[in-house]
Amino acid sequence: MPQLTLFSDPNSKSLALSPKKPSSHTKANIHTSPIGSSSRKAAYTKKGEEPNLWELHHIQEDMAAISKKRHSKDDVDESAASASASTSKKRKTDSSGVGETDQGKDEEMKGQPDEKGQSPQGGGVAGEQGNKVKHKNAYEIKGKIATAEDAARADEDPPLNQLERLIEKGQKQVEKGDCVVYWMRMEDMRIEDNTALYKASEKAVELGIPLIALFVLSPGDYKIHDRSNKKIDFTLRNLRCLKTKLHELNIPLHIVSYDRRLQIPRRIIKEVLPSLGSNHFFANIEYEVDELRRDIATVNLGRDNGIDVQCLHDRLIVPPGKVLSQKGKPISVFSPWQRAWAKLLDQQPKYFDMSPTPKSNDQSIKSDEKFSTLFDDKIPDSLEGFECPESDKLKELWPEGTDRAKEVLNRFFHTKPRKDQFHFVSPLTPGAEESEKESRIAQYQTGRNLVDGDNSSKISPYLASGVISGRMVLNEAKKMKKGKLESGRDTGMGMWVQEVSWRDFYNHVMATWPRVSMGRPFLEKFADVQWETNEDHLQAWKDGKTGFPIIDAAMRACKARGWMENRVRMVAASFLVKGLMLDWRLGEKYFMESFVDGDLAANNGGWQWTASTGTDPQPFFRIFNTLTQSEKCDPTGAYIRYWVPELKNLKGKAIHDPYHQMPRTEFKKLGYPEPIIDHKTSRERALFRYKNVGEKENGS
Ligand SMILES: Cc1cc2nc3c(=O)[nH]c(=O)nc-3n(C[C@H](O)[C@H](O)[C@H](O)COP(=O)(O)OP(=O)(O)OC[C@H]3O[C@@H](n4cnc5c(N)ncnc54)[C@H](O)[C@@H]3O)c2cc1C
């Protein structure tokens, strides 16, 4: 889910590819802006000052909306596709250390890397290159891909660093006010071990004023960021649960709704906080580029209006910027990064420290003239554009609340895997058999690659929404091992802790190289790989009708549950990118629009790894063989039989490859599609296009 919507920084016009500090270009570019509307100029401040990126973003988002409306009328033509195409040039990316990656272990290794084939030219986006054909899928990601120059500039001075510098400067003394406000975000939906909530509570106690929790609903934001209706449903269900728990602490949960997400900083600082009489505002940091820019705008506005805005690290076990190489540099390769992460945790156990629960407000708040009505704030059943008719069923599958999350984790640590748990069933169905020796965690080394059971934890929706924290999860893991954190490939627990650390890793990558959340490849040299723009193929993949049973099973499971096992996420992603040769950003967007655990860092990390464009990616010449993968991850075929009912009566090898294993007349009776591509030809096509970046096999 690339975040950036038509965010072309006007400064980039005058930029050479090695980016310079924004301030030195500001003045000149105010006047040479290609868009040049008066409102756009207002996004800049006075002569010589930094442009207000947040405001600028706002204007450009409006323009994107206008442009989208216009283009949706004429469907999409090549100008729409090429308008967003960025002309990128080579940018050297950091890559320190080498090491095996867990994800890369089971691929087929075929073909050879060819250094000279890796063109430095970037800018590949589905449908560009003067293609005259109408391409809807090119349009899907139009406006979501920053130029290489903008991405390089963001990497040069990442928004997280800017926010941290701002916070370091500190705020002048502010007046006490009537209350302290904690802004709960979509990713910290819990009361336990919540840094900002606890710090807000401490402040409230120190000042002797009440604590108010605030949640901002923003359908506009959810739309721009490709949130799924299942994720929004999960969010609303968790909010209801939190409201009850907060009320037990006499803390009201104030709900406001702003469709236009870019108004949020102003609305909060100028309207919400003044109406509550609050000068103290706390939030946990979100590391995506849009969210960081929103927070920078909020802190700045707060400063101008006598409000102290505190943004705190909470999402990860180790905050970004702390895991460094021996030379003090950020690490972009997982294995050395993981070793450094584990060592740091060993040396500095403070990272496991959890925040205490917030203190209760005085009971009198419930009759306070100003605050008592906040207890009546309603949480909507659904949001327009994100209606979720299957909400009741999903409630069984992904029960809300921290207590349920703990149970899900507890089952994983202490009970045996069960065969039918890949069905549409609750992870908490009765009948799980306790066993320490044969528990799911004990068998995780092999189990994690099998999809025909509940072999992994299924904790991802809870971690992604912060219903449970990474610290809570790892502290439980330590308890199981007499207070020691196992982390390595030798045990189920060690392996699982490594998987959990991928979550930290991809967030560190995103915070250090914000380009990845701007629709850019980490490895710019692959930006111009030539993609196909086949609408039918894209739709067949989304619908689970490709004629490849494991892909179809995974994609149908995804649609129904909003969740897929890791192995099939990798296989389905690889099929889209290297089989169908469709732009990885289309897959990234679709996963985000479908998953209940949709998370930019993990999703982008997974897609860029698969597309061989990411930090420490799968090398481009390694291409999953869909059939082999199917036989390995679903050896009994039970997963396919359940999710692809057309094949429910097939036995043996035919379940994995019915088209080639059955007589044609028998196959036809199944009502199942023929394979939409030939594996061998598509593999060769992918190898050619990655080796010869910018070219197609026929010389076009
Ligand atoms: C293309 C692709 C897209 C993905 N998109 C997402 C996403 O949107 N949200 C998401 O949470 N995960 C994503 N993942 C990572 C991984 O597939 C899921 O975290 C995992 O399948 C969730 O199941 P689990 O909780 O049972 O995992 P377990 O195997 O039990 O692992 C425990 C936890 O570790 C973390 N984790 C494990 N593997 C990874 C990984 N590769 N990257 C980051 N964190 C990891 C997750 O928080 C997970 O819940 C993606 C992977 C790929 C290949």
The ligand as an ORCA input file, in Angstrom:
! r2SCAN-3c Opt
* xyz 0 1
  C       3.390    -10.470      0.489
  C       3.286    -10.459      1.998
  C       2.443     -9.547      2.615
  C       2.341     -9.522      4.016
  N       1.507     -8.597      4.596
  C       1.421     -8.546      5.945
  C       0.566     -7.606      6.579
  O      -0.103     -6.788      5.930
  N       0.494     -7.626      7.943
  C       1.239     -8.491      8.701
  O       1.130     -8.462      9.936
  N       2.068     -9.360      8.119
  C       2.187     -9.435      6.777
  N       3.026    -10.345      6.196
  C       3.901    -11.166      7.050
  C       3.354    -12.532      7.487
  O       2.864    -13.215      6.378
  C       2.255    -12.429      8.543
  O       2.682    -11.616      9.594
  C       1.908    -13.807      9.123
  O       1.487    -14.663      8.112
  C       0.827    -13.666     10.157
  O       0.475    -14.900     10.674
  P       0.801    -15.293     12.183
  O       0.384    -14.199     13.088
  O       0.226    -16.628     12.410
  O       2.391    -15.338     12.123
  P       3.484    -16.083     13.010
  O       4.234    -16.966     12.105
  O       2.925    -16.679     14.221
  O       4.455    -14.882     13.401
  C       4.224    -14.060     14.549
  C       4.206    -12.611     14.190
  O       5.454    -12.202     13.654
  C       5.260    -11.165     12.702
  N       5.748    -11.620     11.400
  C       5.908    -12.889     10.989
  N       6.428    -12.908      9.744
  C       6.585    -11.628      9.371
  C       7.077    -10.978      8.198
  N       7.544    -11.660      7.147
  N       7.067     -9.642      8.152
  C       6.635     -8.916      9.203
  N       6.165     -9.468     10.341
  C       6.142    -10.801     10.419
  C       3.755    -10.921     12.616
  O       3.432     -9.850     13.472
  C       3.199    -12.236     13.122
  O       1.902    -12.109     13.668
  C       3.135    -10.406      4.797
  C       3.973    -11.315      4.153
  C       4.050    -11.347      2.779
  C       4.954    -12.342      2.119
*
